[in-house]
Amino acid sequence: MKSLQRLLAVVFVIMFIDTGAQVSQDAKMKAFVDALMNKMTLDEKIGQLNLPGAGDITTGQAGNSDIGKKISEGKVGGLFNIKSVAKIRDVQKVAVEQSRLKIPLIFGMDVIHGYQTVFPIPLALACSWDMQKIEQSARIAASEASADGICWTFSPMVDIARDPRWGRIAEGNGEDPYLGYQIAKAMVKGYQGDDLKKNNTIMACVKHFALYGAAEAGRDYNTTDMSRVRMYNEYLPPYKGAVDAGAGSVMSSFNEVDGIPASANKFLMTDVLRKQWGFKGFVVTDYTAINEMIDHGLGDLQTVSALALNAGIDMDMVGEGFLTTLKRSLQEKKVVQKQIDDACRRILEAKYKLGLFDDPYRYCDEKRAATEIYTDANRKAAREIAADCFVLLKNQNNALPLKKSGTIALIGPLADAKENMPGTWSVAADFSKAISVLQGLNETVGNQAKLLYAKGSFLDDDSVFEQRAGMFGKAFNRDGRTKEQLLQEALNIASQSDVVIAALGESAEMTGESSSRSNIEIPETQKELLAALLKTGKPVILVLFTGRPLAIKWEDANVPAILNVWFGGSEAGYAISDVLFGDVNPSGKLTTTWPQNVGQVPVYYNHKNTGRPLPEGKWFQKFRSNYLDVSNDPVYPFGYGLSYTSFNYGDLKLSSNSLKGNQTLTASVAVTNSGNRDGKEVVQLYIRDVVGSNTRPVKELKGFQKMFLKAGETKTVTFNITTNDLKFYNNNLKYDWEPGEFVIMAGGNSRDVKSANINWVK
């Protein structure tokens, strides 16, 4: 007992010291910022709220540029999308040597899934279900970006998305709020580390707050409208995960919520973010989001700028509405001084936390820039992480892995398209260094096998569409050959081969911002190529490139093996080769539901039951919730992904079938690797609340564990379930759990589960 008391006393002292140290740091920061703001004019305070784009700044000429003049006048708080230590040092020098108060700038960039070492697109990273590796990818990205002068990233994007037509689904983590919460925390921790003043950490900016992924019709920037119950239970948790992890900043979204654009939405920016969640950082708009409220119909630039400040926006990206109108709005009493002061304070506090007042050039170390970017170690990590993100969708008769022997045909417009491998939003990538599938396979097989290559088809027959899909240096250059000539070349080499690898799907820029699609199938010309290759009778392996769930019902029915490789980053070609030849056993699991066709959209696993549910596995029944032309089932469910081995699940065992109050339920399941290869499996826990005061989803993800099993090995996976796992927001937005019957489920995906029922009373 005495030893326990001593232990508790030590813990208390540590907590007291830690809390005291934090209070001391906060007090120092407040005193510093108070003193600085007492010296600032109104114009200088408003200047801190201004975030223009950098434009094209020539090294050594920053002071003579238009933006340099504004910086010297104290009219700029930060810059974004400027890179390199030399340029950033040059601009920072203007701020700290030529402006009156010498306030340093904050430098931001879209470091979304890596810097020069590019990791898989975020939707792919999520499919690893590996929080340590996701955090590692953000840690490496922060290290590289900070070595090149950047101290702030506009990431992570955590918007829940259930509509694959929406192009920016590629930048998020999928359809599930629980998984999204965990990934948001991991990304923020990776970027920010344990000390923002370290010169290899950067400040995170969680986006897009809020509900941006629920745009109507999947059309980017479109209207969003939903109930508060859905909002709190299904869409807000990932943002909260980032805030809980200590994200230093938040970005407002373009869309409206409850009829009010997010950047003027006080409910979101103040009531939810600051009052309910306790967020202490600053809020920046997305690119010209304040100005765009004019087209939303909320008023002129002065009006919408005042609305944004009143709602809780602190920094205006690009639009300069704050810079040019807030002083007049203050004079006209449309805003008050305290709102300007609060916004200015939050931005100054961010700079203080980053250590910029101690050393404005903290992130401008030429030695780091020369030695810590795109290193062999970082590339090795990117290759390993990419391989863990690929999802094996089909593998009939063990068509994969391939042998490094014989003659292999590599065919398709994505086979030799290295510029597309990094994926969308890879703004710091050097495309010339990216590894194509062709290069990766060539280096992997060497002299062990003969590799033949043909383009096979255009990305799309429509050359104008192909240009739109090849923007930002990712063009598919046509060489004058016709569609028929490309196909004939492909069939000729297929006839000489033992196996055909078809590298097909989307280009990198067919997803991302402003890349919505009404047709989510593989482009028709590529489908024709695939059908022709299948007719040769040779085994065909589809290596599928995509940034969204695609409708590939026909492909699933007809192609022997399908490996979804998303866009794997700068090392994609090597990682794809690693998996195709079995050097890595695929372990990725989908974080989205893949529909049969676009007419099923939105389709997601955690849907409600309706009053006329269709019995599971059935189709068609009149006067039930179903379609005339297709079943309700997806092609691939949430959580799905195959392996080169097989995993068998035993029965789900519970510590009790009847619980009361704050007891803990233990659920365990034995998982056996019944194949002949070592492999990783993601064991997923789902819960259904059978009866509630609100209708509840048919199942919700509440836990997962990714584990490694040797061939023939059995491990028991255990989940500890508490009443916190049963809580939800009811119609009064009260967050609590309700007693009653629950179904506990565990399995390798959301469809194929073992289940058991319990009763839990208050």
C-alpha positions in Angstrom: 0.0 0.0 0.0 2.8 2.4 0.9 4.6 1.7 -2.4 1.4 2.5 -4.2 1.1 5.7 -2.3 4.7 6.6 -3.1 4.0 5.9 -6.8 0.9 8.0 -6.9 2.8 10.8 -5.1 5.6 10.7 -7.8 3.0 10.7 -10.6 1.3 13.7 -9.0 4.6 15.6 -8.7 5.5 14.8 -12.4 2.0 16.0 -13.5 2.4 19.1 -11.4 5.8 19.9 -12.8 4.6 19.3 -16.3 1.5 21.4 -15.8 3.5 24.1 -14.1 6.1 24.2 -16.9 3.3 24.5 -19.5 1.7 27.3 -17.5 5.1 29.1 -17.3 5.6 28.7 -21.1 2.1 30.0 -21.7 2.7 33.0 -19.4 6.0 33.8 -21.2 4.3 33.7 -24.5 1.4 35.9 -23.4 3.8 38.4 -21.9 5.9 38.5 -25.1 2.9 38.8 -27.4 1.3 41.5 -25.1 4.4 43.6 -25.3 4.6 43.2 -29.1 1.0 44.1 -29.7 1.2 47.1 -27.5 3.7 48.5 -30.1 1.7 47.6 -33.1 -0.5 50.0 -35.1 -3.9 48.9 -36.4 -2.5 48.5 -39.9 0.3 46.3 -38.6 -2.2 44.1 -36.8 -4.3 43.7 -39.8 -1.2 43.0 -41.9 -0.6 39.9 -39.8 -3.9 38.6 -40.9 -2.9 38.7 -44.6 -1.5 35.6 -46.3 -0.7 36.3 -50.0 0.8 33.8 -52.4 4.5 34.3 -52.9 4.4 34.7 -56.7 7.6 34.4 -58.6 10.4 35.8 -56.4 13.9 35.9 -57.8 16.5 35.1 -55.2 18.3 38.3 -54.0 15.5 40.5 -55.4 12.8 39.9 -52.7 13.0 43.5 -51.4 12.4 44.9 -54.8 9.3 42.8 -55.6 5.7 43.9 -55.1 5.3 41.4 -52.2 8.6 42.6 -50.7 7.3 46.2 -50.5 4.2 45.0 -48.6 6.3 42.9 -46.3 8.5 45.9 -45.4 5.3 47.9 -44.7 4.1 45.3 -42.3 1.2 44.3 -44.5 2.0 40.5 -44.7 1.8 37.8 -42.0 3.1 34.9 -44.0 3.6 33.5 -47.5 2.8 30.2 -49.0 4.1 28.0 -51.9 7.6 29.5 -51.9 10.3 27.0 -51.5 14.1 26.7 -51.1 16.2 28.0 -48.2 17.7 30.8 -50.4 14.4 32.3 -51.4 12.8 32.0 -48.0 15.8 33.5 -46.2 15.8 36.3 -48.7 12.1 37.1 -48.0 12.4 36.6 -44.3 15.3 39.1 -44.3 12.9 41.8 -45.6 10.5 41.1 -42.8 13.0 41.1 -39.9 15.3 43.9 -41.2 13.1 46.3 -43.2 9.7 46.2 -41.4 9.2 48.5 -38.4 8.7 45.8 -35.8 10.8 43.1 -37.5 8.0 40.5 -37.1 9.0 37.3 -38.9 6.8 35.6 -41.5 5.4 32.1 -41.4 6.0 30.1 -44.5 3.4 27.5 -45.6 3.1 24.9 -48.3 0.8 22.1 -49.5 3.0 19.3 -48.1 0.2 16.8 -48.5 1.8 13.3 -48.8 5.5 14.0 -48.7 7.9 16.6 -49.9 10.5 15.6 -52.5 10.3 12.1 -51.2 6.6 11.5 -52.1 4.5 8.9 -50.2 1.3 7.4 -51.6 -1.7 9.7 -51.8 -3.6 10.0 -48.5 -6.4 7.7 -49.5 -3.8 5.1 -50.2 -1.9 5.7 -47.0 -5.1 5.2 -45.1 -5.4 1.7 -46.6 -2.3 0.6 -44.8 -4.3 0.8 -41.5 -0.9 1.3 -39.9 -0.8 4.4 -37.7 2.9 4.2 -37.1 3.7 4.2 -40.8 1.3 7.0 -41.4 2.9 9.0 -38.7 6.3 8.2 -40.1 5.4 9.5 -43.5 4.3 12.8 -42.0 7.5 12.9 -39.9 9.7 12.5 -43.0 7.6 15.0 -44.9 8.1 17.5 -42.0 11.8 16.8 -41.8 12.3 17.4 -45.6 10.0 20.5 -45.8 11.6 22.1 -42.8 15.0 21.5 -44.3 13.9 23.5 -47.3 12.6 26.5 -45.3 8.9 25.5 -44.7 7.4 25.6 -41.2 3.7 25.2 -41.9 1.8 22.6 -44.0 -1.8 22.7 -45.2 -2.3 19.1 -44.1 -3.8 16.8 -43.0 -7.0 16.8 -45.0 -9.5 14.7 -43.0 -12.8 15.3 -44.8 -15.0 12.3 -44.7 -16.1 11.4 -48.3 -18.7 8.9 -49.4 -19.0 10.0 -53.0 -16.3 8.8 -55.3 -17.3 11.3 -57.9 -15.6 13.9 -55.8 -12.0 14.3 -56.9 -10.6 15.3 -53.5 -11.6 11.9 -52.0 -8.0 11.1 -53.0 -6.6 13.5 -50.4 -8.6 12.2 -47.5 -8.8 9.0 -45.5 -12.1 7.5 -46.7 -15.6 7.1 -45.4 -15.2 6.2 -41.7 -15.1 8.7 -38.8 -13.3 6.4 -36.3 -10.5 5.5 -38.7 -10.4 9.2 -39.8 -10.0 10.3 -36.2 -7.0 7.9 -35.6 -5.3 8.9 -38.9 -5.8 12.7 -38.2 -4.0 12.2 -34.8 -1.2 10.3 -36.4 -0.6 12.9 -39.1 -0.6 15.8 -36.7 1.8 14.0 -34.4 4.1 13.2 -37.4 4.2 16.8 -38.5 4.5 18.6 -35.2 6.4 16.0 -33.2 6.7 16.8 -29.5 8.2 20.3 -29.8 7.3 22.8 -32.5 10.4 24.8 -31.8 12.6 22.0 -33.2 13.8 22.9 -36.6 12.7 19.6 -38.1 9.0 19.9 -37.1 6.3 21.9 -38.9 2.9 23.2 -37.9 -0.1 21.2 -39.1 -3.3 22.8 -40.6 -6.3 20.4 -40.5 -8.7 21.0 -43.3 -11.2 21.6 -44.7 -13.4 22.7 -41.8 -16.1 21.5 -42.3 -18.0 18.9 -44.3 -16.2 19.7 -47.5 -16.3 16.0 -48.5 -20.1 16.0 -48.6 -20.5 18.2 -51.6 -23.7 17.5 -53.5 -23.3 15.3 -56.6 -19.6 15.0 -55.8 -19.0 18.2 -57.6 -16.2 20.2 -56.0 -17.1 23.4 -54.1 -20.7 22.5 -54.2 -23.4 22.9 -51.5 -23.3 20.8 -48.4 -26.4 20.3 -46.2 -26.9 17.7 -43.5 -28.5 17.3 -40.1 -26.5 18.1 -36.9 -26.8 14.5 -35.8 -25.1 13.3 -39.0 -22.6 16.1 -38.8 -21.5 15.3 -35.2 -21.6 11.5 -35.5 -20.3 10.9 -39.0 -18.3 13.9 -40.3 -16.8 16.0 -37.5 -14.8 13.3 -35.6 -11.6 13.4 -37.8 -11.3 17.2 -37.4 -11.7 16.8 -33.7 -9.0 14.1 -33.8 -6.5 16.6 -35.3 -7.5 19.2 -32.7 -7.2 16.7 -29.9 -3.7 15.9 -31.2 -2.8 19.6 -30.9 -3.0 20.8 -34.5 -1.7 24.4 -34.5 -4.1 25.7 -37.2 -7.3 24.9 -39.0 -8.4 25.8 -42.6 -11.9 26.7 -43.4 -13.7 25.0 -46.3 -15.2 26.5 -49.5 -18.6 25.0 -49.0 -21.6 26.3 -47.1 -23.0 24.6 -44.0 -26.6 25.4 -42.9 -26.8 27.9 -45.7 -23.8 29.9 -44.5 -20.3 29.5 -46.2 -17.9 28.0 -43.7 -15.7 31.1 -43.7 -18.6 33.1 -42.3 -20.0 30.3 -40.1 -19.7 31.3 -36.5 -21.3 28.0 -35.4 -18.4 26.1 -36.9 -15.5 28.5 -36.3 -16.4 29.6 -32.8 -19.1 27.5 -31.2 -17.8 24.1 -32.3 -14.1 24.7 -32.8 -13.2 27.0 -29.9 -16.0 26.6 -27.3 -16.8 22.9 -27.6 -13.4 21.6 -28.6 -11.2 24.1 -26.9 -9.1 24.9 -30.0 -6.4 27.5 -29.2 -4.7 27.9 -32.6 -5.5 30.1 -35.5 -7.9 29.6 -38.4 -6.9 30.4 -42.0 -9.2 30.4 -45.0 -8.7 28.3 -48.1 -7.6 30.1 -51.2 -9.7 33.2 -51.8 -12.5 31.7 -49.7 -13.6 35.1 -48.3 -13.8 36.7 -51.7 -15.8 33.7 -53.0 -18.6 34.5 -50.5 -19.5 37.4 -52.8 -20.6 34.8 -55.4 -22.3 32.8 -52.7 -24.5 35.9 -52.4 -23.5 37.3 -49.0 -22.4 40.8 -50.0 -19.5 42.8 -51.3 -15.8 42.3 -50.2 -16.1 44.5 -47.2 -19.3 42.8 -46.0 -17.9 39.2 -46.4 -14.6 40.1 -44.8 -16.4 41.4 -41.7 -18.5 38.3 -41.7 -15.4 36.1 -41.8 -13.7 38.0 -38.9 -16.9 37.9 -36.8 -17.2 34.2 -37.4 -13.7 33.5 -36.1 -11.4 33.5 -39.1 -8.0 34.8 -38.3 -6.1 34.8 -41.6 -7.2 35.6 -45.1 -5.5 33.5 -47.8 -4.7 35.5 -51.0 -7.9 37.5 -51.2 -6.7 40.6 -49.2 -10.2 41.4 -48.0 -9.0 41.8 -44.5 -6.1 43.9 -45.6 -8.2 46.3 -47.6 -11.5 46.5 -45.7 -11.2 45.7 -42.0 -10.0 49.2 -41.1 -13.0 50.7 -42.7 -15.3 48.1 -41.1 -13.9 49.0 -37.7 -14.6 52.7 -38.3 -18.1 51.7 -39.3 -18.5 49.5 -36.3 -19.1 46.3 -38.4 -16.2 44.7 -36.5 -14.7 45.5 -33.1 -11.1 46.0 -32.1 -11.0 42.9 -29.9 -11.7 40.7 -32.9 -8.8 42.1 -34.8 -6.6 41.8 -31.7 -7.6 38.2 -31.1 -6.9 37.2 -34.6 -3.5 39.0 -34.6 -2.6 37.4 -31.3 -3.3 33.9 -32.5 -1.0 34.3 -35.5 1.8 35.8 -33.4 1.4 33.0 -30.9 1.8 30.5 -33.8 5.1 32.2 -34.7 6.2 32.1 -31.1 5.4 28.4 -30.8 7.5 27.8 -33.9 10.4 29.6 -32.4 10.5 32.2 -35.2 10.9 35.1 -32.8 14.0 33.4 -31.3 15.5 32.7 -34.7 13.6 33.8 -37.8 16.0 31.7 -39.9 15.5 28.6 -37.9 14.3 26.7 -41.0 16.9 28.2 -43.3 19.9 25.8 -42.9 21.6 25.2 -46.2 23.4 22.1 -44.8 20.1 20.5 -43.9 18.7 21.3 -47.3 21.7 19.6 -48.9 21.7 16.5 -46.8 18.2 15.7 -45.4 15.9 15.9 -48.5 15.2 12.9 -50.8 17.7 10.7 -48.9 18.2 7.0 -49.5 16.7 6.3 -46.1 13.6 8.4 -46.9 13.2 6.7 -50.3 13.5 3.3 -48.7 10.8 4.2 -46.2 8.6 5.5 -49.0 9.0 2.3 -51.0 8.1 0.1 -47.9 5.1 2.2 -47.0 3.8 2.3 -50.5 3.9 -1.5 -50.8 1.8 -1.7 -47.5 -0.9 0.5 -49.1 -1.6 -1.5 -52.2 -4.9 -3.5 -52.0 -5.1 -6.9 -53.7 -8.7 -6.9 -54.9 -8.8 -10.3 -56.7 -6.4 -13.2 -57.1 -8.0 -16.1 -58.9 -6.1 -19.3 -58.8 -3.1 -17.6 -57.2 -2.3 -15.7 -60.4 -0.1 -13.5 -58.2 2.7 -13.3 -57.2 4.5 -13.6 -60.5 7.8 -15.5 -61.1 10.9 -13.6 -62.2 11.2 -15.8 -65.3 9.9 -16.3 -68.8 8.5 -13.4 -70.9 6.4 -10.7 -69.3 4.4 -8.1 -71.3 3.8 -4.8 -69.6 1.1 -2.9 -71.4 -0.9 0.2 -70.8 -0.8 4.1 -70.8 0.2 4.1 -67.1 3.1 1.6 -67.5 5.7 4.2 -68.5 4.2 7.4 -66.9 6.6 8.3 -64.1 5.3 11.8 -63.9 2.0 10.4 -62.7 3.4 8.1 -60.1 3.6 10.7 -57.3 -0.1 11.4 -57.6 -2.1 14.6 -57.2 -0.9 17.4 -54.9 2.8 16.5 -55.1 3.9 20.1 -55.5 7.5 19.6 -54.4 8.2 16.4 -56.3 10.9 16.1 -58.9 9.0 14.1 -61.5 12.1 13.2 -63.4 13.3 11.1 -60.4 10.0 9.2 -60.0 10.1 5.5 -60.7 7.7 4.2 -63.4 6.3 0.7 -63.4 8.5 0.0 -66.5 11.6 1.1 -64.7 10.7 -0.8 -61.5 10.0 -4.0 -63.3 13.1 -3.7 -65.4 15.4 -3.3 -62.5 13.6 -6.0 -60.5 13.8 -8.8 -63.0 17.1 -7.8 -64.6 18.3 -10.7 -66.7 16.1 -13.3 -65.0 13.1 -12.6 -67.3 12.4 -10.9 -70.6 10.2 -7.7 -70.3 8.3 -6.4 -73.3 6.5 -3.0 -73.2 3.7 -1.4 -75.2 1.6 1.7 -74.5 -1.5 -0.1 -75.8 -4.0 2.8 -75.8 -4.4 6.4 -75.0 -5.4 7.4 -71.5 -8.6 8.4 -73.1 -9.7 8.7 -76.8 -10.7 12.3 -76.2 -7.5 14.2 -76.6 -9.0 17.3 -74.9 -10.0 15.3 -71.9 -6.5 13.7 -71.8 -5.0 17.2 -71.7 -7.2 18.1 -68.7 -6.2 14.8 -67.1 -2.5 15.5 -67.6 -2.1 18.9 -66.1 0.8 20.2 -63.9 3.6 18.4 -65.8 1.9 15.0 -66.0 1.0 15.0 -69.7 0.5 11.8 -71.8 2.4 12.8 -74.9 0.9 11.3 -78.1 3.4 10.2 -80.8 1.1 10.3 -83.8 0.1 6.7 -83.8 -3.5 5.8 -84.1 -5.6 3.9 -81.6 -5.5 0.9 -83.8 -1.8 0.9 -84.1 -1.3 1.2 -80.4 -3.6 -1.8 -79.8 -2.0 -3.9 -82.5 1.5 -3.4 -80.9 0.1 -4.4 -77.6 -1.5 -7.6 -79.0 1.8 -8.5 -80.8 3.8 -8.4 -77.6 1.1 -10.1 -75.6 1.2 -13.0 -78.0 5.0 -13.4 -77.3 4.5 -13.4 -73.5 3.7 -15.8 -70.7 1.8 -13.3 -68.7 0.4 -9.8 -69.3 0.6 -6.9 -66.8 -2.0 -4.3 -67.8 -1.2 -0.9 -66.2 -4.5 0.9 -66.5 -6.9 3.3 -64.8 -6.8 7.0 -64.0 -4.1 9.5 -64.4 -2.9 11.4 -61.2 -4.9 14.5 -62.1 -8.1 12.7 -62.7 -8.5 13.1 -58.9 -7.6 16.0 -56.7 -9.0 19.5 -56.5 -11.6 20.3 -59.2 -11.3 16.8 -60.7 -14.8 15.5 -60.1 -16.0 12.8 -62.5 -19.6 11.8 -63.4 -18.3 8.5 -64.8 -16.2 6.6 -62.3 -15.3 3.7 -64.6 -11.9 3.1 -66.3 -11.9 5.1 -69.5 -13.5 3.2 -72.3 -10.5 3.0 -74.6 -8.5 1.3 -71.8 -11.4 -1.1 -71.2 -11.3 -2.1 -74.8 -7.6 -2.7 -74.6 -8.2 -4.9 -71.5 -10.9 -6.9 -73.2 -8.6 -7.5 -76.2 -5.8 -8.7 -74.0 -8.1 -11.1 -72.2 -9.2 -12.5 -75.5 -5.6 -13.6 -76.2 -6.0 -16.3 -73.5 -2.8 -15.2 -71.7 -3.0 -14.6 -68.0 -3.8 -10.9 -67.4 -2.9 -9.0 -64.2 -4.6 -5.7 -63.9 -2.4 -3.1 -62.0 -5.0 -0.5 -61.3 -4.1 3.2 -60.8 -6.8 5.3 -59.2 -7.4 8.1 -56.7 -10.9 7.1 -55.9 -13.1 4.0 -55.7 -13.9 3.0 -59.2 -16.8 1.1 -60.6 -15.1 -2.0 -61.9 -17.8 -4.6 -61.8 -16.9 -6.0 -65.3 -13.2 -6.1 -64.5 -13.8 -8.0 -61.3 -15.9 -10.5 -63.1 -13.4 -11.0 -66.0 -9.8 -10.3 -64.9 -8.0 -13.1 -63.0 -6.1 -10.7 -60.7 -6.4 -7.1 -59.7 -3.9 -5.1 -57.7 -5.0 -1.6 -56.8 -1.8 0.5 -56.5 -3.4 3.9 -56.2 -0.6 6.4 -56.8 2.3 5.2 -54.8 4.6 8.2 -54.7 8.1 8.7 -55.9 9.1 5.1 -55.4 5.9 3.6 -56.9 7.5 1.5 -59.6 9.8 -0.3 -57.1 7.0 -0.9 -54.6 4.7 -2.3 -57.4 7.4 -4.7 -58.4 8.0 -5.7 -54.8 4.3 -6.8 -54.5 3.9 -8.2 -58.0 6.8 -10.6 -57.5 6.0 -11.5 -53.9 8.9 -9.8 -52.2 6.2 -8.1 -50.2 2.9 -9.7 -49.4 0.1 -7.2 -49.9 -1.8 -6.2 -46.7 -3.8 -3.1 -47.6 -7.5 -2.8 -46.8 -10.0 -0.5 -48.4 -11.2 2.5 -46.4 -14.0 3.2 -48.9 -16.8 1.1 -50.3 -16.5 0.3 -54.1 -19.8 0.5 -55.9 -21.1 -1.6 -58.8 -21.9 1.6 -60.7 -22.2 5.3 -60.2 -26.0 4.9 -59.6 -25.3 3.3 -56.2 -23.5 6.4 -55.0 -23.3 7.2 -52.1 -22.8 3.7 -50.8 -21.0 3.2 -47.5 -20.8 0.4 -45.0 -22.1 2.2 -41.9 -25.5 3.1 -43.3 -28.9 3.1 -41.5 -31.2 0.1 -41.7 -34.4 1.9 -43.0 -37.9 0.7 -42.1 -38.0 -1.7 -45.0 -34.5 -3.3 -45.1 -33.6 -5.8 -47.7 -32.5 -9.1 -46.0 -28.7 -9.4 -46.2 -27.6 -11.3 -49.3 -31.0 -11.0 -51.0 -32.1 -9.2 -54.2 -34.8 -8.4 -55.5 -37.8 -7.9 -53.2 -40.7 -5.6 -54.0 -41.5 -2.9 -51.5 -38.0 -3.3 -49.9 -35.2 -0.8 -50.1 -33.4 -2.0 -53.2 -32.8 -1.4 -56.9 -34.5 -3.0 -59.9 -31.3 -3.4 -61.9 -28.5 -4.1 -59.4 -28.2 -5.5 -55.9 -27.5 -3.3 -52.9 -24.1 -5.0 -52.5 -20.9 -3.2 -53.4 -18.2 -4.9 -55.5 -15.8 -4.5 -52.6 -16.8 -3.7 -49.0 -15.1 -1.3 -46.6 -12.2 -2.9 -44.9 -11.7 -5.4 -47.8 -8.3 -6.6 -49.1 -6.7 -9.9 -50.0 -3.3 -11.4 -49.3 -1.0 -14.0 -50.9 -1.9 -16.1 -47.9 -5.2 -16.8 -46.2 -6.5 -16.0 -42.7 -9.1 -18.0 -40.9 -11.1 -16.5 -38.0 -12.3 -18.5 -35.0 -15.5 -17.8 -33.2 -15.8 -14.4 -31.4 -15.4 -14.9 -27.6 -16.8 -12.4 -25.1 -15.9 -12.0 -21.4 -19.6 -11.6 -20.7 -22.9 -11.4 -22.5 -24.4 -9.2 -19.8 -22.8 -6.0 -18.5 -23.7 -3.1 -16.2 -22.4 0.4 -15.9 -18.8 1.1 -16.5 -17.7 -2.5 -16.8 -15.2 -3.4 -19.5 -16.1 -6.0 -22.1 -13.3 -8.1 -23.5 -13.8 -9.5 -27.1 -11.3 -11.9 -28.5 -10.9 -13.8 -31.7 -8.2 -16.3 -32.8 -6.8 -15.6 -36.3 -4.8 -18.3 -38.1 -2.5 -17.8 -41.1 -3.6 -20.9 -42.9 -1.5 -20.3 -46.1 2.1 -21.0 -46.9 3.4 -17.3 -46.8 4.0 -15.0 -43.9 1.6 -12.0 -44.0 -0.1 -9.1 -42.2 -3.8 -9.0 -41.4 -6.0 -6.1 -40.2 -8.5 -7.4 -37.7 -11.4 -5.1 -37.5 -13.9 -4.6 -34.6 -17.5 -3.4 -35.3 -20.4 -2.7 -33.0 -24.1 -2.3 -33.7 -26.4 -0.5 -31.3 -29.6 -2.5 -31.9 -32.1 -0.1 -30.2 -31.6 3.6 -29.6 -33.5 6.9 -29.1 -32.1 7.7 -32.6 -31.8 5.3 -35.5 -28.3 3.8 -35.4 -26.0 2.4 -38.2 -26.0 -1.3 -39.0 -22.4 -1.4 -37.8 -19.6 1.0 -36.8 -15.9 0.5 -36.7 -14.7 0.8 -33.1 -11.2 -0.7 -33.2 -8.6 -2.5 -35.4 -5.3 -4.2 -35.0 -2.8 -4.9 -37.8 -0.7 -7.9 -37.0 2.0 -10.1 -38.6 1.5 -13.8 -38.7 4.0 -16.4 -39.9 2.6 -19.2 -42.1 0.7 -21.6 -39.9 0.7 -19.3 -36.9 -2.3 -18.5 -34.8 -2.7 -15.4 -32.6 -5.5 -14.2 -30.5 -6.6 -10.6 -30.9 -8.2 -8.9 -28.0 -10.3 -5.7 -27.9 -11.3 -4.0 -24.6 -14.7 -2.4 -25.1 -16.0 0.3 -22.7 -19.1 2.4 -22.6 -17.1 5.1 -24.4 -17.3 2.9 -27.5 -21.1 3.0 -27.3 -21.5 6.7 -27.1 -23.1 8.8 -29.8 -24.8 12.2 -30.3 -28.5 12.0 -29.9 -31.1 14.5 -31.3 -30.3 16.9 -28.5 -26.6 16.6 -29.4 -26.0 15.0 -26.1 -23.0 12.7 -26.2 -23.8 9.5 -24.2 -24.5 5.8 -24.4 -27.9 4.2 -24.0 -28.5 0.8 -22.4 -29.8 -2.2 -24.4 -28.7 -4.8 -26.9 -25.5 -4.6 -28.9 -24.0 -6.8 -31.6 -20.2 -7.2 -31.4 -18.5 -8.2 -34.6 -14.9 -8.9 -35.7 -13.4 -9.9 -39.1 -11.1 -9.1 -41.9 -13.6 -6.6 -43.5 -16.9 -5.0 -42.8 -18.9 -7.8 -44.6 -17.3 -11.0 -43.4 -17.5 -11.0 -39.6 -18.0 -13.2 -36.6 -20.6 -11.8 -34.2 -22.1 -12.2 -30.8 -24.8 -10.4 -28.9 -24.6 -8.7 -25.5 -26.9 -6.7 -23.2 -25.5 -3.7 -21.4 -27.5 -1.8 -18.8 -26.8 1.4 -16.9 
